[in-house]
Amino acid sequence: MTLPASLLDSLRTIFPGDALDSGDDALRLAARDHSRHAHRPDVVVHPATHAQVESLVRACREHRVPLTARGGGTSSTGASVPLAGGVVANFQRMDRIVRIAPDDRLAVVEPGVTNEALQQALAPHGFFWAPDPGSAPWCTVGGNLACNAGGPRALKYGATRDNVLGLRAVAGTGEGFIAGTQTTKDSTGYDLTRLLIGSEGTLALITGATLKLTPRPAAVRSLRATYRDTASAAQAVARIMAQPVTPAALEFMDALALKLARDHAPDADVPEAGALLLIEVDGTPETVRFAQDAVARAARGDGLLALDVAADASENTALWAARKALSFAQRAVTEHKINEDVVVPVSRLPELVAGAQALAAKHAVPLVCFGHAGNGNLHVNLLPRDVDEIERGYAMLPELFALVIALGGTLSGEHGIGVVKREYLPLALGESTLALMRSVKAAFDPDGVLNPGKVV
């Protein structure tokens, strides 16, 4: 689309100098994220203040021009792709850590600060923020909020939605508002904070967040259990989660995931096995040994090949090397990865793994399963290598999602819906639920200017 001249004049007033960019490089970078979708916007703006965001939304609403928020652009669902063109608001210049308050166990931040920068700033205070997605060096807190990001630590400490106390935001009307509080207890009205988190920029643009902090554990211990096959490992996950000790992380990798990691990082000591569980427990020096022993007992069972326990921090790092190598290893195999992050109740995990493998065999598409098994959240990734496999891979998706729903699960554990999964949303949600969601969208964004074409 071509922006009205009057809107461009308003935007130049709101965003002077290089805070507005319509150059080819800026538009090209803003056109895509980590999905296969791409669409160039007409202009990119770089907000620096809440007041600028209010003025921006009002201007876009007045001219009925689409407005898409963007952070690090690491979404795998097309959530930050400006499908309808218009204006992209890149929040990376709003990157201040406004306040760290250890006594209140909170931090106040702007949306453009990266997850990794926040963790580094919190470390000297003895705290961390629980969400730890694999893209932490590049993804922003605003993006984490938009998609309700998780990561391995979500098992014990919760995903983004569980670790935010309050937000400052601007609705699609152009009105700024505050949601939540700076206290850990709040029973005052509707919980708009949790509603906005995971809404992918379709309801409001977040300009500030009050985050709940967690003390860093004094002791951490990692265990690596290898199994004869995926069924044995999946059954072990169910046993581990059925006993009282909650691991800090419980990651699953199937045989192909192990092979890819081994080929990509031959020095990482990745074992040959049918499947692997990487388990982390934390606590005090006095309690971590008890937790380690409890989890190890549950990990033992039919199909166990070996159980290794890290003796120190360096061995912890070594045990995690295989998991960290996996994302890059998949990229080396194919540029056409179909990345799904389905989630089921933990007790149904063995059925999900078996069912996904059966579907991959039926459609003749390479499949790698790995991820946050303790939450029942697996990355069921298809790795098509040619046009025919790509076609068969996408043909498999409705059957995979139907399987997940039949097992009591849902479409996404941490990546969100974006545009990639939008057509499958009716599988997970009834029409009455979708209608309520559309009503909420209309209340926040009556003219539909915020990130159109996403989620509902």
WOKA-V382151 format. One record per pair of residues at least 4 apart in sequence whose C-alpha atoms are under 6 Angstrom apart, sorted by the first residue. I is the first residue (numbers start at 1). J is the second residue. If there is no record, write none. Layout:
i = <I | I>
j = <J | J>
//
This chain:
i = <11 | 12 | 15 | 15 | 19 | 19 | 20 | 20 | 21 | 22 | 27 | 31 | 31 | 31 | 31 | 32 | 32 | 33 | 33 | 33 | 34 | 34 | 34 | 35 | 35 | 35 | 37 | 39 | 39 | 40 | 41 | 41 | 41 | 42 | 42 | 42 | 43 | 44 | 44 | 44 | 45 | 46 | 46 | 48 | 50 | 54 | 57 | 57 | 58 | 60 | 60 | 65 | 66 | 66 | 67 | 67 | 67 | 67 | 67 | 68 | 68 | 68 | 69 | 69 | 70 | 70 | 70 | 71 | 71 | 71 | 71 | 71 | 72 | 72 | 72 | 77 | 77 | 78 | 78 | 79 | 91 | 92 | 94 | 94 | 95 | 95 | 95 | 96 | 96 | 97 | 98 | 98 | 99 | 99 | 100 | 101 | 101 | 101 | 105 | 106 | 106 | 106 | 107 | 107 | 108 | 108 | 109 | 109 | 110 | 111 | 111 | 111 | 111 | 112 | 113 | 113 | 114 | 114 | 114 | 115 | 115 | 115 | 116 | 116 | 119 | 122 | 122 | 123 | 126 | 126 | 127 | 127 | 127 | 128 | 128 | 129 | 130 | 131 | 131 | 131 | 132 | 133 | 133 | 135 | 144 | 144 | 145 | 146 | 146 | 146 | 146 | 146 | 147 | 147 | 147 | 148 | 148 | 148 | 148 | 148 | 149 | 149 | 150 | 150 | 150 | 152 | 152 | 153 | 153 | 153 | 154 | 154 | 155 | 155 | 156 | 158 | 161 | 163 | 164 | 164 | 165 | 165 | 165 | 165 | 165 | 165 | 166 | 166 | 166 | 166 | 166 | 166 | 167 | 167 | 167 | 167 | 168 | 168 | 168 | 168 | 168 | 169 | 169 | 169 | 169 | 169 | 170 | 170 | 170 | 170 | 170 | 171 | 171 | 171 | 172 | 172 | 172 | 173 | 179 | 179 | 180 | 201 | 202 | 202 | 203 | 203 | 203 | 217 | 218 | 219 | 219 | 219 | 219 | 220 | 220 | 221 | 221 | 222 | 222 | 222 | 222 | 223 | 223 | 223 | 223 | 224 | 224 | 224 | 224 | 225 | 225 | 225 | 225 | 226 | 226 | 226 | 226 | 227 | 227 | 227 | 227 | 227 | 227 | 228 | 228 | 229 | 229 | 230 | 230 | 231 | 232 | 234 | 236 | 238 | 239 | 240 | 240 | 247 | 247 | 248 | 248 | 249 | 249 | 250 | 250 | 250 | 250 | 251 | 251 | 251 | 251 | 251 | 252 | 252 | 252 | 252 | 252 | 253 | 253 | 253 | 253 | 254 | 254 | 255 | 255 | 256 | 257 | 258 | 260 | 261 | 261 | 261 | 261 | 261 | 262 | 262 | 264 | 268 | 270 | 282 | 283 | 283 | 284 | 288 | 310 | 310 | 331 | 334 | 337 | 337 | 338 | 338 | 339 | 340 | 340 | 340 | 341 | 341 | 341 | 341 | 342 | 342 | 342 | 342 | 342 | 343 | 343 | 343 | 343 | 343 | 344 | 344 | 345 | 346 | 351 | 352 | 360 | 360 | 363 | 365 | 366 | 366 | 367 | 367 | 368 | 369 | 369 | 370 | 370 | 371 | 371 | 372 | 372 | 373 | 377 | 384 | 384 | 389 | 404 | 405 | 405 | 412 | 417 | 417 | 417 | 418 | 418 | 419 | 422 | 441 | 442>
j = <15 | 16 | 19 | 20 | 45 | 46 | 44 | 45 | 44 | 43 | 40 | 38 | 39 | 40 | 81 | 38 | 81 | 73 | 74 | 75 | 74 | 75 | 76 | 76 | 77 | 78 | 78 | 82 | 83 | 85 | 85 | 86 | 87 | 85 | 86 | 87 | 87 | 87 | 88 | 89 | 89 | 89 | 90 | 94 | 207 | 174 | 61 | 174 | 174 | 64 | 65 | 86 | 86 | 449 | 87 | 88 | 449 | 450 | 451 | 82 | 88 | 451 | 88 | 89 | 80 | 89 | 90 | 90 | 91 | 92 | 140 | 143 | 138 | 139 | 140 | 418 | 420 | 418 | 419 | 418 | 112 | 112 | 110 | 112 | 110 | 112 | 113 | 109 | 110 | 109 | 108 | 109 | 107 | 108 | 107 | 105 | 106 | 107 | 213 | 211 | 212 | 213 | 210 | 211 | 209 | 210 | 208 | 209 | 208 | 141 | 142 | 207 | 208 | 140 | 140 | 141 | 139 | 140 | 141 | 136 | 140 | 141 | 136 | 137 | 128 | 127 | 128 | 127 | 215 | 216 | 214 | 215 | 216 | 213 | 214 | 213 | 157 | 150 | 159 | 160 | 151 | 150 | 151 | 139 | 148 | 149 | 197 | 197 | 198 | 199 | 200 | 201 | 198 | 200 | 416 | 160 | 161 | 197 | 198 | 414 | 160 | 414 | 154 | 159 | 414 | 249 | 372 | 157 | 248 | 249 | 158 | 159 | 249 | 375 | 248 | 162 | 194 | 212 | 211 | 212 | 180 | 181 | 182 | 210 | 211 | 212 | 179 | 180 | 181 | 193 | 209 | 210 | 178 | 179 | 208 | 209 | 177 | 178 | 206 | 207 | 208 | 176 | 177 | 205 | 206 | 207 | 174 | 175 | 176 | 204 | 205 | 175 | 204 | 444 | 204 | 444 | 445 | 445 | 192 | 193 | 193 | 205 | 450 | 451 | 441 | 444 | 445 | 283 | 284 | 282 | 283 | 284 | 285 | 281 | 282 | 280 | 281 | 279 | 280 | 310 | 316 | 278 | 279 | 308 | 309 | 277 | 278 | 307 | 308 | 276 | 277 | 306 | 307 | 275 | 276 | 305 | 306 | 233 | 274 | 275 | 303 | 304 | 305 | 274 | 303 | 274 | 275 | 274 | 275 | 350 | 303 | 350 | 299 | 347 | 298 | 295 | 298 | 280 | 281 | 280 | 281 | 279 | 280 | 278 | 279 | 373 | 374 | 277 | 278 | 371 | 372 | 373 | 276 | 277 | 370 | 371 | 373 | 257 | 275 | 276 | 370 | 275 | 369 | 274 | 275 | 368 | 368 | 262 | 329 | 265 | 322 | 325 | 326 | 329 | 266 | 270 | 329 | 321 | 322 | 288 | 287 | 288 | 288 | 292 | 315 | 316 | 335 | 385 | 382 | 383 | 381 | 382 | 381 | 379 | 380 | 381 | 378 | 379 | 412 | 413 | 377 | 378 | 411 | 412 | 413 | 376 | 377 | 409 | 410 | 413 | 376 | 409 | 376 | 376 | 355 | 356 | 364 | 365 | 392 | 389 | 382 | 383 | 381 | 382 | 381 | 379 | 380 | 378 | 379 | 378 | 379 | 377 | 378 | 377 | 413 | 389 | 390 | 393 | 409 | 409 | 410 | 416 | 421 | 422 | 455 | 454 | 455 | 454 | 455 | 445 | 446>
//
